[in-house]
């Protein structure tokens, strides 16, 4: 595992982090706590030292599993978690008083600490973001007070789905340490404005959804089935499976036999603004496949040039 600095923080994080949404057990069905704990332990054995979770992942269940593993691990494992929008609306909608009032942010952070059973959170993020909230005082004071109390070390936001430019103002403000943003072969939009600004301002980037919720997993077909109630059953509803397969097939032809998921992770790591990539992982097999990509290095320039043509402007989160 190779490591990178998370922006201006003192955190040296593995290039591959552990995305812990899937182990929450509520939105991604079919998992098993024993298997999830084994995957977390194996990830740490292989050098993963950043785990990204959220209070909304299984209503705190993901945080509880993560905390169990972190407490039993002698080395330094960094935990990033997120404050869910109070109105529980994704993508971001509503005014700051409906989504992130001061008292609510503080209470959510304290609830996450109880789930984790840890003394502090290494990176606390707002789970959605709107540029309209930038001048408001609520989130600023909450972040300041949580850091001053020692309950939180670093702060950031998770940029709203397929809207990386919504984070430009807060990055430039100097008030946050990191931005989590969707970045993958299909959604390359952060490269245009967010990534250059993040490098200029020395703000860390956590690249999320590198496999496009499974579309770039290498196992996606038109007749793939997900359990009823699973997030992916909603995300890939209607004609979307067919659309995805068409785009993935075109990508596979251009890659000439190269692994799609391996290429997808290396694509993210090839950009110098990216501090870490956080694919969702629920099994030891996922962990072993994904962590091996850190040693593979960046993609060659000709491959990156080829992948430019596969950028796909669409939003399945609405």
Buried (B, 14 or more C-beta within 10 A) or exposed (E): BEBBEBBBBEBBBBBBBBBBBBBBBBBBBEBEEEEBBBBBBBBBEBBBBBBBBBBBBBBBBBBBBBBBBBEEBEEEBBBBBBBBBBBEEBBBEBEBEEBBBBEBBBBBBBBBBEBBEBEBBBBBBBBBBBBEBBEBEBBBEBBEBBBEEEBBBBBBBBBBBBBBBBBBBBBBEEBBBBBBBBBBBBBBBBBEBBBEBBBEBEBBBBBBBBBBBBBBBBEBEEEBEBEEEBBBBBBBEEEBBEBBBEBBEEBBEEBEEEBBBBBBBBBBBBBEBBBBBBBBBBBBEBBBBBBBBBEEEEBEEEBBEBBEEBEBEEEBBE
